[in-house]
């Protein structure tokens, strides 16, 4: 799907956020 994007739904964001950390 994304390159450096992770889908965090059970975290805080309901969208695909770039996993920098």
Buried (B, 14 or more C-beta within 10 A) or exposed (E): EEEEEEEEEEEEEEEBBEEEE
